Amino acid sequence: SSTSMHRVKVTLNHIFPPNKYEKELAETARAIVAEGKGILAADESTGTIGQRFKKINLENTETNRRDYRELLFKAPGIEKYISGVILFEETLNQKSSNGVPFVDVLRKLGIIVGIKVDKGVGLIPGTDDETFTQGLDGLAARCAEYYAKGARFAKWRAVLKISPSHPSDLAISENARGLALYAAICQQNGLVPIVEPEVLMDGEHSIQVCAAVTEAVWQRTIAALEEHQVFLEGILLKPNMVTPGQQFKGKTTPQDIASATVRTLQRTIPPAIPGVSFLSGGQGEEEATVNLNAINKLARKEKAPWALTFSYGRALQASTISAWNGKAENVGKAQQVLLERAKANSLAQKGEYSASSSSSSGQESLYVKDYKY
């Protein structure tokens, strides 16, 4: 009952004083979603970046991974569009080719350093291939260590699927609980948690089905965050946009996606949360930009209370990696491609993007079935 809940809260506040990082967490979260800026997700695991390299026939070595990430972080003027970068642990500990730690390279540009802290997914026994996210063991100590190394936000990805039998109630609540516990642990150690409940695009379902599932997932996730006493002003949400399934047969416009997405946000997300950084989830580069733009146009009209921005991996990097092709002489060209995409998304964050004046490379589909980070 709500009165006993209130009593519990009063008692808890008496036992657990407010988080000493509260002010800093709120400032960091707001800085990450500053107007016209978003997040570059460069936290692909070693295996995943290997698959990207395979497409350009490049060996997956530590040096090649370093060279590629250096190309991204040193693109001239990237800080005009990118407020935060999510790193994989290897990159957090790496130095650039001239010996400067990547953390320092980014911080000098005023870019906030983020870190992926989950350990991938495991199967929930008794379900039809549904997963929970691993990585709570030792998480507090890792967060403290990452904070000491200069990280100020973290990412944890939960994954849900849509089919006639998915997601199960169990999968929704298990993932909500995992996200909430992760968020609470991050905040205790000074990191802003990016809460990522991703409803995958796999399937032939309509946008209405995606909206219903997404609404249930967000609602349960927010309830779990509140139950775990998470400080909402010091988190960011990284959800999917509300779209039809990748194999859906009908036609959908960016305006349809905007209206389903904004409505689902309005029904579930408290205004206390400063921002929502959408994942691209396998949308093509141009598609992810156009949809973000439509969402922001509508959100401004409706006076939505949150900053709505991007946290893109593939949708910022796909053309960049092709342009680079693993060759030192292509670095400048690849950086131009990255800046073009970052600028397009920066404009979309303000609802000011006009469709592709940019190259056709952004048109290809980046969808991967059952995508693993």
Solvent accessible surface area in square Angstrom, and as a share of the most:
residue,aa,sasa,rsa
1,S,116,0.75
2,S,92,0.59
3,T,95,0.55
4,S,41,0.26
5,M,79,0.35
6,H,119,0.53
7,R,156,0.57
8,V,69,0.40
9,K,79,0.34
10,V,85,0.49
11,T,69,0.40
12,L,45,0.22
13,N,93,0.48
14,H,156,0.70
15,I,104,0.53
16,F,128,0.53
17,P,100,0.63
18,P,105,0.66
19,N,24,0.12
20,K,171,0.72
21,Y,39,0.15
22,E,54,0.24
23,K,154,0.65
24,E,55,0.25
25,L,1,0.00
26,A,11,0.09
27,E,84,0.37
28,T,17,0.10
29,A,0,0.00
30,R,138,0.50
31,A,45,0.35
32,I,0,0.00
33,V,10,0.06
34,A,40,0.31
35,E,118,0.53
36,G,5,0.04
37,K,60,0.25
38,G,0,0.00
39,I,0,0.00
40,L,1,0.00
41,A,0,0.00
42,A,0,0.00
43,D,0,0.00
44,E,0,0.00
45,S,27,0.17
46,T,50,0.29
47,G,49,0.47
48,T,9,0.05
49,I,0,0.00
50,G,15,0.14
51,Q,118,0.52
52,R,29,0.10
53,F,0,0.00
54,K,152,0.65
55,K,168,0.71
56,I,22,0.11
57,N,143,0.73
58,L,36,0.18
59,E,128,0.57
60,N,54,0.28
61,T,45,0.26
62,E,97,0.43
63,T,74,0.43
64,N,31,0.16
65,R,22,0.08
66,R,60,0.22
67,D,51,0.26
68,Y,0,0.00
69,R,2,0.01
70,E,23,0.10
71,L,4,0.02
72,L,0,0.00
73,F,2,0.01
74,K,71,0.30
75,A,2,0.01
76,P,90,0.57
77,G,20,0.19
78,I,3,0.02
79,E,54,0.24
80,K,125,0.53
81,Y,32,0.12
82,I,1,0.01
83,S,7,0.04
84,G,0,0.00
85,V,2,0.01
86,I,0,0.00
87,L,0,0.00
88,F,50,0.21
89,E,61,0.27
90,E,43,0.19
91,T,0,0.00
92,L,7,0.03
93,N,81,0.42
94,Q,12,0.05
95,K,114,0.48
96,S,4,0.02
97,S,69,0.45
98,N,108,0.55
99,G,40,0.38
100,V,59,0.34
101,P,48,0.30
102,F,0,0.00
103,V,8,0.04
104,D,68,0.35
105,V,18,0.10
106,L,0,0.00
107,R,122,0.45
108,K,185,0.78
109,L,64,0.32
110,G,59,0.57
111,I,2,0.01
112,I,34,0.17
113,V,1,0.01
114,G,0,0.00
115,I,0,0.00
116,K,18,0.07
117,V,1,0.01
118,D,20,0.10
119,K,116,0.49
120,G,34,0.33
121,V,46,0.27
122,G,15,0.14
123,L,109,0.54
124,I,13,0.07
125,P,118,0.74
126,G,90,0.87
127,T,32,0.18
128,D,92,0.47
129,D,81,0.42
130,E,7,0.03
131,T,20,0.11
132,F,70,0.29
133,T,11,0.06
134,Q,68,0.30
135,G,11,0.11
136,L,50,0.25
137,D,134,0.70
138,G,51,0.49
139,L,1,0.00
140,A,49,0.38
141,A,73,0.57
142,R,36,0.13
143,C,0,0.00
144,A,47,0.37
145,E,72,0.32
146,Y,3,0.01
147,Y,45,0.17
148,A,88,0.69
149,K,80,0.34
150,G,2,0.02
151,A,0,0.00
152,R,60,0.22
153,F,0,0.00
154,A,0,0.00
155,K,1,0.00
156,W,1,0.00
157,R,16,0.06
158,A,0,0.00
159,V,14,0.08
160,L,5,0.03
161,K,42,0.18
162,I,12,0.06
163,S,44,0.28
164,P,152,0.96
165,S,77,0.50
166,H,26,0.12
167,P,22,0.14
168,S,35,0.23
169,D,99,0.51
170,L,86,0.43
171,A,1,0.00
172,I,13,0.07
173,S,45,0.29
174,E,48,0.22
175,N,5,0.03
176,A,5,0.04
177,R,113,0.41
178,G,10,0.09
179,L,1,0.00
180,A,0,0.00
181,L,54,0.27
182,Y,0,0.00
183,A,0,0.00
184,A,23,0.18
185,I,39,0.20
186,C,0,0.00
187,Q,6,0.02
188,Q,119,0.53
189,N,27,0.14
190,G,2,0.02
191,L,0,0.00
192,V,0,0.00
193,P,0,0.00
194,I,0,0.00
195,V,0,0.00
196,E,1,0.01
197,P,1,0.01
198,E,8,0.03
199,V,3,0.02
200,L,6,0.03
201,M,24,0.11
202,D,23,0.12
203,G,23,0.22
204,E,123,0.55
205,H,23,0.10
206,S,28,0.18
207,I,23,0.12
208,Q,127,0.57
209,V,65,0.37
210,C,6,0.03
211,A,11,0.08
212,A,65,0.51
213,V,23,0.13
214,T,0,0.00
215,E,50,0.22
216,A,39,0.30
217,V,2,0.01
218,W,1,0.00
219,Q,98,0.43
220,R,71,0.26
221,T,2,0.01
222,I,12,0.06
223,A,49,0.38
224,A,11,0.09
225,L,0,0.00
226,E,76,0.34
227,E,119,0.53
228,H,48,0.21
229,Q,75,0.33
230,V,10,0.06
231,F,42,0.18
232,L,21,0.10
233,E,72,0.32
234,G,0,0.00
235,I,0,0.00
236,L,0,0.00
237,L,1,0.01
238,K,2,0.01
239,P,0,0.00
240,N,6,0.03
241,M,5,0.02
242,V,0,0.00
243,T,9,0.05
244,P,17,0.11
245,G,5,0.04
246,Q,65,0.29
247,Q,76,0.34
248,F,70,0.29
249,K,177,0.75
250,G,44,0.43
251,K,194,0.82
252,T,34,0.20
253,T,62,0.36
254,P,41,0.26
255,Q,119,0.53
256,D,62,0.32
257,I,12,0.06
258,A,2,0.02
259,S,60,0.39
260,A,13,0.10
261,T,0,0.00
262,V,2,0.01
263,R,125,0.46
264,T,2,0.01
265,L,0,0.00
266,Q,80,0.35
267,R,136,0.50
268,T,18,0.10
269,I,7,0.03
270,P,29,0.18
271,P,97,0.61
272,A,39,0.30
273,I,0,0.00
274,P,25,0.16
275,G,0,0.00
276,V,0,0.00
277,S,0,0.00
278,F,0,0.00
279,L,10,0.05
280,S,6,0.04
281,G,13,0.12
282,G,2,0.02
283,Q,5,0.02
284,G,4,0.03
285,E,2,0.01
286,E,12,0.05
287,E,84,0.38
288,A,0,0.00
289,T,0,0.00
290,V,37,0.21
291,N,3,0.02
292,L,0,0.00
293,N,15,0.08
294,A,8,0.06
295,I,0,0.00
296,N,4,0.02
297,K,115,0.49
298,L,34,0.17
299,A,6,0.05
300,R,112,0.41
301,K,158,0.67
302,E,86,0.39
303,K,174,0.74
304,A,21,0.16
305,P,74,0.47
306,W,16,0.06
307,A,27,0.21
308,L,2,0.01
309,T,0,0.00
310,F,0,0.00
311,S,1,0.01
312,Y,0,0.00
313,G,4,0.04
314,R,26,0.10
315,A,0,0.00
316,L,0,0.00
317,Q,2,0.01
318,A,19,0.14
319,S,7,0.05
320,T,0,0.00
321,I,10,0.05
322,S,63,0.41
323,A,19,0.14
324,W,9,0.03
325,N,59,0.30
326,G,24,0.23
327,K,93,0.40
328,A,87,0.67
329,E,136,0.61
330,N,26,0.13
331,V,47,0.27
332,G,44,0.43
333,K,121,0.51
334,A,0,0.00
335,Q,19,0.09
336,Q,110,0.49
337,V,31,0.18
338,L,0,0.00
339,L,19,0.10
340,E,76,0.34
341,R,7,0.03
342,A,0,0.00
343,K,100,0.42
344,A,7,0.05
345,N,0,0.00
346,S,8,0.05
347,L,55,0.27
348,A,0,0.00
349,Q,4,0.02
350,K,57,0.24
351,G,10,0.09
352,E,106,0.48
353,Y,18,0.07
354,S,86,0.55
355,A,76,0.59
356,S,39,0.25
357,S,109,0.71
358,S,26,0.17
359,S,59,0.38
360,S,90,0.58
361,S,51,0.33
362,G,2,0.02
363,Q,108,0.48
364,E,100,0.45
365,S,76,0.49
366,L,20,0.10
367,Y,49,0.19
368,V,72,0.41
369,K,150,0.64
370,D,52,0.27
371,Y,17,0.07
372,K,116,0.49
373,Y,47,0.18
